[in-house]
Amino acid sequence: MIAGWNRLAYAPRRHAETLTEILHAQPFHPFTVHTVSGETYLVDHPDFVWLPRGGRTVYISLPGGAGERVRLVDTALIERLETNDVHQPN
């Protein structure tokens, strides 16, 4: 787990900066986007999310289904970002 990133709650403009940091971390760690409405979106690969310059909206590719499915999330509506540990301690 990346130190300090397990449960992040910031002012909305800060989420875009934090998303950028998480997406560029080496190695990449899967994370979940939690919205204020209670929706959650797993990002298990950096290619499945796009945060354009300006950082107002994040595009998240959704798994399953025929064709491409994308959810647009306003960064102001992100409640928190939570990293998902791949390796659980014994």
N, C-alpha and C positions, 0 to 999 in steps of 0.2 A: 504494500500500500504506500502511496506517496504521502509523505508527512504533511499533515494539515489539510489534505484534500478529501478525507473520508466523508465529511458532511459539511458542505460549505453553504452559508447563507450570507449573501452580500446585498448591497444596494443594487438595483437592476443594472445600472451601467457597468458595474463591476463584474457581472456575470460574463459579459463578452470577453473581458480580459482574462478571466479565470478559464473559460472555455478554450481560449487560444493557448494558454499555458498547458492545459491538460492534453489537448490535441497534439502538441509538439513535444510532449515528454518522451524521453527515451529511457527505458522501453515504454511503449504505450500501455496504459492500464484501462480496461473497460470501465465505463461509468454509466450512471443512470441520471437522467434529467427528471426532476420532480417539479411539476407545475403547481401553481396556487389552486387550481381546480381539482387536484388530486391525480391527474394523469401522470404516468411514468413512461419513459422511453429509454430503453437500453441502447447504449452505443458501444458495441463490442469490437469495432474496428474504426480507425480514423477516417477511412474512405467512406463511411456511412453517415457522415455529418459534414455540413458545410456552413461556415460562418463567414458571410461576405464582409468586405470592408465596411466599417461603420458599426457593425455588430448589433443592429436593431432586431434582426430576425435570424434564427438558426433553422436550417433545413435538416431534418433527420429522416434518413431512409428507414422505412419500416420493414420488418421481416415478413415473409410469407406472401401468399396470394399470387395471382397471375399478373405479370407486368410490374411496373415500378410504382411503389406507393411511398409518398413523402409527406411528412407532417411539418408544417411551418409553425414555429413557436416564437412568439415575441419574447425577447430576453427579459422584458419587464415583468413577464408572467412566470418566470422561473423562481420557484421557492428555494430550491437547493440543488446542488450537484453532489452525487455520492459515488465514490469509486467502489468498484466491485472486486474484492479479492479473488484471484484465480486460485491461489493456494491457501487452503484453510489450515490453521495450526492444529497439530495433533493433540 
